[in-house]
Amino acid sequence: MNNMIPQYSTVLFTDVWDDVDEFKADLAASPFNGALTTSSPDNVSIVFYLLYGRYGNTPIANNDVNQWKFKIFSVIFQYGPTWQKRLYIQDKLRSLSDADLLVGQKAIYNNALNPSTTPSTGSLDELTYINQQNTTNLKKSKMDAYMQLWELLKTDVTEEFLNKFAKCFKQFVAPENPIIYVSDNEEDEEE
């Protein structure tokens, strides 16, 4: 029986890195070390497991494995810090309470009639030493607050980040067997 495992002309992701420690060691030895934080959560490990889950059995799009590693690390360097910050913000948005969501804008109108004291115009807080102040505090409806949160969360930031790595992998699933072309003249000779 013929072996049903496809044979590719390049190695698979799992042939290059089969565990997170190898990935971390290679990244640490590269000039791109430090692009992601290794604190809690360990984003370097997270990136490895995300790549493993998405591209683990996918052939790499390069004959030179070392150059391919640098392509992966350059994508991490280019987009990793932004992904990391967006992930942090996304987590903060997900954990907002209903009270936080309902808070609206604040408009402050100050009027200082005392010429010996000049109020600061750059403050975003109410001033306590002025003669007159009007403050407008707005509150969002629950529906508006949820709609605004929905718009912010409807796209996960990790999907966009993972798609940046697609160019590092071959985009087909068929085995790479050599294609044999037969000209019309050769077909006529065989008959």
Buried (B, 14 or more C-beta within 10 A) or exposed (E): EEEEEEEBEBBBBEEBBEEBEEBBEBBEEBEBBEBBEBEEEBBBBBBBEBBBEBBEEBBBBBEEEEEBBBBBBBBBBEBBBEBBEBBEEBEEBEEBEEEEBBBEEEEBEBEBEEEEEEBEEEEEEEBEEBEEBEEEEEEBEEEEBBEEBEEEEEEEBBEEBBEBBBEBBBEEEEEEEEEEEEEEEEEEEEE
